[in-house]
Amino acid sequence: MKALLILLVALLMASCGSSPQAMQRDNQVALYGKGTSQLRLSARVFHTTAEQSTVYYKLNTRDLLYKSDGGGGPYRAVVRVHYESFADWGSKQLLDSSSTLIQDKTTDTNEERELIGSMELRSSEGRAFILRVTARDLNRDTESSLVLRVERDVNGSRQYFMPSDTTNGLPYFDDHLVTGQAVRVRCDLLAGRTLLGSHHPNSPALPTPVFAGSSGDHTDPATDSTFLVTVDHDGRFLFAPAQPGIYHFVADTSAGAPGAHFSLFVLEQSYPFVDQGIDMLKPLRYITSMQEYDRMAAAPDLRKAVERFWMDASGDRERAREAIRIYYGRVENANRHFSALVEGWRTDRGLVHIIFGTPTTIYKTQNNESWIYGEENNLMSLTFNFVKRKSAFSDNDLVLDRDPMLKGAWYRNVESWRNGRIYQN
C-alpha cells in the first residue's frame, strides 16, 4: 500500500483553450473516488513569485492500463493531463487551458511507481481563480478530475509553500506528515526571511452523529509553544517535527514584508493507511458502544479483537473480509480527501463517507458542499450539507449542518454495519 518509487515526468505539450466550457452546478461526485476504474490523481499549486505559478500532479502506475505493441513487453501507458481555469465557481468563462501528454513504459506491469510532473500556469494578474485538473488514461478511456482554488494573495495564500522530499526534492501532495518524518519546505518568495513557528496540540475528540447537535468546538486549537525558523537564501528550510500536532508558520512582518503563512499536520504513523490494529480499532467507534470499544482496546492483540468483531457481525469469514475491505477502504479514502486539522476519517465528511458511502450527487462551491444520496428532490433521499469553517490552518475543514431528521437514517446504517451488511445508499 505504500508508494514504492517516484518518477518525474515532464513531457509538456501546451495548448491554449478555445471552447467556452462552463464551471456550472455540475455533479462533482467523481472528485471523491466514485467508480471502480478511478484514477488516483493528486495535484497542488505552488507560487514561485506573485506572478509565476506551477501546478504539480501525481498519478500511480497501478491505476493505468499498459499495452504491448505485440510479442510481450515493453508495455506502454499514455495519459493526457490537462487543466482548465475559470474565474470562479459557477463561471461559464474559460480563462485558460493547457495539457501535457505522459508516455510511460515498463517491462513489469505489476510494478508500482508514482508519476509526477508539472505544468506552468499562465498569469492571472494576481486574481484568484478556480483550476480543474483532469487526467485521462487514453488506453483505458477513463479519467479523474479534481478542483483547486488558486489564491495569489501573499498574505492569505498557503500556496507560496510546498513541502518536498528531503532526498530527491520532489513535491509532497499532502501537508499531513507522520511523526518523525522530516520534510524540506520550499518557499521561494521568503528566501532569507525568518518565520514564526507555533505548535498546536490537537483534540482526540471524534465528530458526533449526523443528527446530534454540533460536532463540538469549531475553533482552532491554542498555541502551546513557539519557535523560529530561518529560510535559506535558496528559499528552503528543513523541518523535522518532534511530536504530533499542528505546526503553523508565519512570515515575520516586522519590516512590512508580506505575511504568508502555512501549516503542517503531524499525525499517526500509519496515515493515510490502515496498517496496524490501532488503525482498525479507532474508526470502529462510529458503530460500537463504548463498552464494546473499551473491551477491544484492552485486548492483548488489537487486530485479532477487531477481526473477531467483524466475524461476529458478518457471520462468516468471506463476508467479514468484504466488510473490512470496504469499511477501511472508506477510512483511507476519507484520509486522502478530507484531512484537515485531523485525519480525514475524523472529520464530518469522513464520518458521513464511512457510514453512508459515496453520494449519488455532490454539489460544490467555494464554501459549501451538498451530498445527496438517492434522486435529487426525492423525499426518500438523504441530503448532507457541509459549510467551510474559517481556519488559520486549513482550507479543507468543512462542518456538517446536523439535522435531527437524519437520526433514523443514521441508526439504520450503523445497524447494517453491525450486522455485517455493507450499506451504500
C-alpha positions in Angstrom: 0.0 0.0 0.0 3.0 2.3 0.4 4.3 4.2 -2.6 7.4 2.4 -3.9 9.1 4.6 -6.4 8.8 8.1 -7.7 9.4 9.0 -11.3 9.5 12.6 -12.6 7.7 13.1 -15.8 7.9 16.4 -17.7 6.7 15.9 -21.2 4.8 19.1 -21.9 2.6 19.7 -24.8 0.8 23.0 -24.1 -2.1 24.4 -25.9 -4.5 27.3 -25.3 -8.1 26.5 -24.7 -10.7 27.8 -27.1 -14.1 26.3 -26.2 -16.2 28.3 -23.7 -16.7 25.4 -21.2 -18.6 26.1 -18.0 -17.8 25.5 -14.4 -21.5 25.1 -13.5 -23.6 23.3 -10.9 -22.3 20.0 -12.1 -22.3 16.8 -10.1 -18.8 16.6 -8.6 -19.1 13.1 -7.1 -16.1 11.9 -9.1 -13.8 14.1 -7.0 -14.0 11.7 -4.1 -13.5 8.4 -5.9 -16.8 7.3 -7.4 -16.3 4.3 -9.7 -14.2 1.2 -9.8 -11.8 2.5 -12.5 -10.9 5.6 -10.6 -7.5 7.1 -11.3 -5.8 8.3 -8.2 -5.0 11.9 -9.2 -3.3 14.4 -6.9 -2.4 18.0 -7.6 -1.2 21.1 -5.9 -0.3 24.7 -6.9 2.9 26.4 -6.0 3.7 30.1 -6.5 7.4 30.8 -7.0 6.6 34.6 -7.2 3.4 36.6 -7.0 3.2 36.3 -10.8 4.6 32.8 -11.6 2.8 29.6 -10.6 3.1 25.9 -11.3 0.6 23.1 -10.9 2.2 19.7 -10.0 0.3 16.5 -10.5 0.8 12.8 -9.4 -0.5 9.5 -10.8 0.0 5.9 -9.8 1.1 3.4 -12.4 -1.1 0.7 -10.8 -4.2 2.7 -12.0 -3.0 2.8 -15.6 -3.5 0.4 -18.5 -0.2 -0.7 -20.0 -0.4 -2.1 -23.5 2.1 -4.0 -25.6 2.8 -3.5 -29.3 2.7 -7.3 -29.6 5.0 -10.1 -28.7 5.4 -9.1 -25.0 7.0 -6.1 -23.4 7.8 -3.3 -23.1 4.3 -2.1 -22.2 3.2 1.5 -22.6 0.7 3.7 -20.9 -0.5 7.0 -22.3 -2.1 9.7 -20.2 -3.2 13.2 -21.0 -3.3 15.6 -18.1 -4.9 19.0 -18.7 -6.1 21.9 -16.7 -8.8 24.5 -17.2 -9.1 27.7 -15.2 -12.3 29.6 -14.5 -12.9 33.0 -12.8 -15.0 31.5 -10.0 -17.3 28.6 -9.0 -20.2 28.6 -11.4 -18.4 30.7 -14.0 -19.1 29.9 -17.7 -15.9 31.7 -18.9 -12.9 29.6 -19.6 -9.8 31.7 -18.8 -7.1 29.4 -19.9 -6.2 25.7 -20.5 -3.1 23.6 -21.1 -2.3 20.0 -21.5 0.6 17.6 -21.3 1.0 14.0 -22.6 2.6 11.4 -20.4 4.0 8.3 -22.1 5.5 5.7 -19.7 6.8 2.3 -20.5 7.7 -0.7 -18.3 8.6 -4.4 -18.6 6.7 -5.2 -15.4 3.0 -4.2 -15.3 2.8 -5.1 -11.6 5.4 -2.5 -10.7 4.1 0.3 -8.6 5.5 3.8 -9.2 4.4 7.4 -8.9 4.4 9.6 -12.0 5.0 13.2 -11.0 5.0 16.1 -13.5 4.2 19.8 -13.7 2.7 22.5 -15.9 3.2 26.2 -15.7 0.1 28.3 -15.1 -0.3 31.4 -17.1 -0.5 34.7 -15.2 -4.0 35.7 -14.0 -2.9 39.2 -12.9 -3.0 38.5 -9.2 -6.6 37.2 -9.3 -7.9 34.2 -7.5 -9.4 31.6 -9.8 -10.7 28.0 -10.0 -8.5 25.3 -11.5 -9.8 22.0 -12.7 -7.2 19.3 -13.3 -8.1 16.2 -15.3 -6.1 13.0 -16.1 -7.3 10.7 -18.8 -5.9 7.2 -19.4 -6.0 7.1 -23.2 -5.5 3.3 -23.3 -8.5 2.6 -20.9 -10.6 5.7 -21.8 -11.2 6.6 -18.2 -10.5 9.8 -16.4 -10.3 11.5 -13.0 -10.6 15.2 -12.1 -10.1 17.5 -9.1 -10.8 21.1 -8.5 -8.5 23.6 -6.7 -8.9 27.2 -5.8 -5.8 29.2 -6.7 -5.1 32.1 -4.4 -2.3 34.6 -5.2 -2.8 37.0 -2.2 0.6 36.7 -0.5 -1.0 37.5 2.9 -3.6 34.8 2.6 -2.4 32.0 0.4 -0.7 28.8 1.6 0.4 28.2 -2.0 3.7 30.0 -1.5 4.9 27.0 0.4 5.5 23.5 -0.9 6.7 20.5 1.2 9.1 18.2 -0.6 11.1 15.0 -0.2 14.4 15.6 1.6 16.3 13.1 -0.7 15.1 13.9 -4.2 13.3 17.3 -3.8 10.0 16.0 -5.4 6.9 17.7 -4.0 4.6 16.2 -1.5 0.9 16.4 -2.3 -0.3 16.3 1.3 0.6 18.7 4.1 0.0 15.9 6.6 3.1 14.1 7.9 3.7 11.2 10.3 5.7 11.5 13.5 9.4 11.5 12.8 9.1 12.4 9.1 11.5 15.2 8.0 10.4 17.5 5.2 12.1 20.2 3.2 9.7 23.1 2.6 10.2 25.3 -0.4 9.1 29.0 -0.2 11.0 31.0 -2.8 9.3 34.3 -2.1 10.6 34.1 1.5 14.2 33.4 0.8 16.4 34.7 3.7 13.4 35.5 5.9 12.5 34.4 9.4 9.3 32.5 10.1 7.5 32.5 13.4 6.5 28.9 14.2 3.9 27.7 16.7 2.8 24.2 17.8 -0.9 23.5 18.5 -1.9 20.1 20.1 -5.0 18.6 18.6 -8.1 17.3 20.3 -8.7 13.5 20.2 -12.4 14.1 20.1 -14.5 12.4 17.3 -17.4 14.1 15.5 -20.9 13.5 16.9 -23.5 11.6 14.9 -25.1 13.4 12.0 -28.3 14.3 14.0 -26.8 15.3 17.3 -26.4 19.0 17.9 -22.9 20.1 16.7 -19.6 18.3 16.3 -18.0 20.3 19.1 -15.7 23.2 19.3 -15.0 24.6 15.8 -12.2 27.0 16.8 -8.5 26.4 16.0 -6.5 24.8 18.9 -4.5 27.2 21.0 -0.7 27.5 20.9 1.4 25.6 23.5 4.9 26.6 22.2 6.6 28.8 19.7 9.9 28.8 17.8 11.8 30.5 14.9 12.7 29.1 11.5 15.2 30.7 9.1 14.6 30.2 5.4 17.8 29.6 3.4 18.8 32.0 0.7 17.6 29.4 -1.9 14.1 29.7 -0.4 14.0 26.4 1.5 14.1 25.2 5.1 14.3 21.7 6.7 11.8 20.7 9.3 11.6 17.6 11.4 8.6 17.6 13.8 9.2 16.1 17.2 5.6 15.4 18.2 2.1 15.2 16.8 0.0 18.3 16.3 -0.3 21.3 14.1 2.8 23.3 13.2 2.0 26.8 11.9 4.5 29.1 10.1 4.0 32.8 9.6 6.5 35.1 7.9 7.9 37.9 10.1 6.2 41.1 9.0 8.0 43.5 11.3 9.7 45.1 8.3 6.5 45.5 6.4 7.1 42.4 4.2 4.3 40.0 3.1 3.0 37.7 5.9 2.5 34.5 4.0 1.5 31.5 6.3 1.5 27.7 6.1 0.7 24.7 8.3 2.0 21.2 8.6 -0.1 18.5 10.3 1.7 15.7 12.1 -0.4 12.6 12.6 -0.2 8.9 13.5 2.5 6.7 11.9 0.3 4.8 9.5 -1.5 7.8 7.9 -3.2 7.7 5.4 -3.3 3.9 5.5 -4.9 1.4 7.9 -1.9 -0.8 8.7 -1.9 -1.5 12.4 -4.5 -2.9 14.9 -5.0 0.5 16.4 -5.7 2.0 13.0 -8.5 -0.6 12.6 -9.9 0.0 16.1 -10.3 3.8 16.2 -12.8 4.2 13.3 -14.9 1.4 14.8 -16.0 3.9 17.5 -18.6 5.1 15.0 -20.5 1.8 15.0 -19.7 0.4 18.5 -20.8 1.1 22.0 -18.3 2.5 24.5 -18.3 -0.9 26.3 -17.5 -2.8 23.1 -14.8 -0.3 22.1 -13.1 -0.4 25.5 -13.2 -4.2 25.6 -11.4 -4.4 22.2 -9.0 -1.7 23.2 -8.0 -3.7 26.3 -7.4 -6.9 24.3 -3.7 -8.1 24.1 -4.0 -8.4 20.3 -5.9 -5.5 18.8 -6.0 -6.8 15.3 -7.5 -10.2 16.4 -10.0 -8.4 18.6 -11.2 -6.2 15.7 -11.3 -9.2 13.3 -13.4 -11.1 15.8 -15.8 -8.1 15.9 -16.3 -8.3 12.1 -16.6 -12.1 12.2 -19.3 -11.9 14.8 -21.1 -9.1 12.9 -20.9 -10.8 9.5 -21.4 -14.5 10.4 -18.7 -15.9 8.1 -15.1 -15.2 7.0 -15.8 -14.1 3.5 -18.5 -11.6 4.4 -16.2 -10.3 7.2 -13.3 -9.9 4.8 -15.5 -7.9 2.4 -16.9 -5.7 5.2 -13.3 -5.0 6.4 -12.2 -4.2 2.9 -15.0 -1.7 2.3 -15.1 -0.1 5.8 -11.4 0.6 6.0 -11.2 1.4 2.3 -13.6 4.3 3.1 -11.3 5.3 6.0 -8.3 5.5 3.7 -10.3 7.4 1.1 -11.5 9.8 3.7 -7.9 10.4 4.7 -7.0 11.2 1.1 -9.7 13.7 0.5 -11.0 15.2 3.8 -7.9 15.5 6.1 -7.7 19.0 7.6 -6.6 19.7 11.2 -7.1 15.9 11.9 -7.1 12.7 9.8 -9.9 12.7 7.2 -11.8 9.9 8.9 -12.2 12.0 12.0 -13.8 14.9 10.1 -17.6 15.4 9.5 -17.2 14.5 5.8 -15.2 11.4 6.8 -17.9 10.3 9.2 -20.6 10.6 6.6 -18.4 8.9 3.9 -17.6 5.9 6.1 -21.2 5.3 7.3 -23.2 6.2 4.2 -20.7 5.6 1.4 -20.2 7.7 -1.7 -23.1 10.0 -2.5 -25.1 9.9 -5.7 -24.6 13.6 -6.3 -22.2 16.2 -4.9 -22.6 19.9 -5.4 -19.6 22.0 -4.5 -18.9 25.7 -4.2 -16.1 27.7 -2.7 -17.6 27.5 0.8 -20.1 24.7 0.7 -20.8 21.1 -0.3 -24.1 19.3 -0.6 -24.1 15.5 -0.7 -27.2 13.8 -2.0 -27.9 10.1 -1.6 -30.6 9.0 -4.0 -32.5 11.0 -6.6 -32.5 14.8 -6.1 -35.7 16.2 -4.8 -37.0 12.8 -3.8 -38.5 12.7 -0.3 -36.8 9.4 0.4 -33.3 10.8 -0.5 -30.8 12.0 2.1 -29.0 15.3 1.9 -26.0 16.4 4.0 -24.9 20.0 3.8 -21.3 21.0 4.8 -20.0 24.5 5.4 -16.4 25.6 5.3 -15.1 26.7 8.6 -12.7 29.7 8.8 -9.4 28.4 10.0 -5.9 29.8 10.0 -4.6 26.3 9.4 -6.6 24.7 6.7 -8.9 25.4 3.7 -10.3 21.8 3.8 -12.2 21.9 7.1 -16.0 21.6 6.4 -18.6 21.3 9.2 -21.8 19.3 8.8 -25.1 21.1 9.3 -26.6 18.5 11.6 -30.3 17.6 11.3 -32.5 15.7 13.8 -34.4 14.3 10.7 -31.3 12.2 9.9 -31.5 10.2 13.1 -33.4 7.3 11.6 -31.1 7.0 8.6 -28.0 7.1 10.9 -29.2 4.3 13.1 -30.3 2.2 10.1 -26.9 2.4 8.6 -25.0 1.8 11.8 -27.2 -1.3 12.5 -26.5 -2.5 9.0 -22.7 -2.3 9.6 -23.1 -4.0 12.9 -25.0 -6.9 11.2 -22.2 -7.2 8.6 -24.3 -5.7 5.8 -22.3 -3.3 3.7 -24.5 -0.2 3.3 -24.3 2.0 0.3 -27.3 4.4 -0.1 
